[in-house]
Amino acid sequence: MDIQEIKGQDYIIQYDRESVTVCFQGELSLGGPADYAPIVQLLDEVANPEPSTITLNLKKLEFLNSSGISMLSKFVIAVRKKKTIQL
């Protein structure tokens, strides 16, 4: 199993390459777009090979601030434009 992980003080984001699933856990309340850059980079790495399906698992995400909502919204819009990926 090939899992890539980003850890912060209050959150963990894990990407399982085999299932093309990104799991968000904890509280994502980072300061702004610059603080979300590593997460944006990970999501871009997930979407760039244009897999047929990407799963975002938010079940264990306890909190998401406005900057996080903006980051996820931009990702969803970018994926939707590709038209070959189901999210």
C-alpha positions as CSV (number, residue, x, y, z in Angstrom):
1,M,0.0,0.0,0.0
2,D,1.5,3.3,-1.1
3,I,0.3,6.2,1.2
4,Q,1.5,9.8,1.1
5,E,0.8,11.8,4.3
6,I,0.7,15.5,5.3
7,K,0.6,16.1,9.1
8,G,-0.1,19.2,11.0
9,Q,-0.7,20.0,14.6
10,D,-4.5,19.3,14.4
11,Y,-4.9,17.4,11.2
12,I,-3.7,14.5,9.0
13,I,-4.2,14.2,5.3
14,Q,-3.5,10.8,3.7
15,Y,-3.5,9.9,0.0
16,D,-3.8,6.3,-0.9
17,R,-2.4,6.0,-4.4
18,E,-3.9,2.5,-5.0
19,S,-7.5,3.6,-4.4
20,V,-7.0,7.2,-5.4
21,T,-8.5,8.3,-2.1
22,V,-7.6,11.4,-0.1
23,C,-8.7,11.2,3.6
24,F,-8.9,14.4,5.7
25,Q,-8.9,14.0,9.5
26,G,-9.0,16.5,12.3
27,E,-9.3,20.3,12.2
28,L,-8.1,22.2,9.1
29,S,-7.9,25.8,10.3
30,L,-4.7,27.1,8.7
31,G,-3.9,30.8,8.3
32,G,-4.5,31.3,4.6
33,P,-3.7,30.2,1.0
34,A,0.1,30.0,1.6
35,D,-0.5,27.6,4.5
36,Y,-2.7,25.4,2.4
37,A,0.0,25.2,-0.4
38,P,1.3,21.7,0.5
39,I,-2.3,20.4,0.5
40,V,-3.0,22.1,-2.8
41,Q,0.1,20.5,-4.3
42,L,-0.9,17.1,-3.1
43,L,-4.4,17.5,-4.6
44,D,-2.8,18.6,-7.9
45,E,-0.6,15.5,-7.9
46,V,-3.7,13.4,-7.4
47,A,-5.6,15.0,-10.3
48,N,-2.8,15.6,-12.8
49,P,-2.6,12.0,-14.1
50,E,-6.4,12.3,-14.7
51,P,-7.6,9.1,-12.9
52,S,-11.1,8.0,-13.7
53,T,-12.2,8.6,-10.1
54,I,-10.9,10.5,-7.1
55,T,-12.4,10.0,-3.7
56,L,-12.2,12.8,-1.1
57,N,-13.1,11.2,2.3
58,L,-14.1,14.0,4.7
59,K,-15.9,11.8,7.3
60,K,-13.3,12.4,10.0
61,L,-12.8,16.1,9.1
62,E,-14.0,17.9,12.2
63,F,-13.6,21.5,11.2
64,L,-12.7,23.4,8.0
65,N,-12.2,27.2,8.0
66,S,-13.1,29.6,5.1
67,S,-9.6,29.3,3.6
68,G,-9.9,25.5,3.6
69,I,-13.4,25.7,2.0
70,S,-12.0,28.0,-0.7
71,M,-9.1,25.5,-1.3
72,L,-11.4,22.5,-1.7
73,S,-13.9,24.5,-3.8
74,K,-11.1,25.5,-6.2
75,F,-10.0,21.9,-6.5
76,V,-13.5,20.6,-7.2
77,I,-14.0,23.3,-9.9
78,A,-10.6,22.4,-11.5
79,V,-11.5,18.7,-11.5
80,R,-14.9,19.3,-12.9
81,K,-13.4,21.2,-15.8
82,K,-11.4,18.1,-16.8
83,K,-14.6,16.2,-17.5
84,T,-12.8,12.9,-17.4
85,I,-12.6,12.6,-13.6
86,Q,-15.5,11.6,-11.4
87,L,-15.2,13.1,-7.9
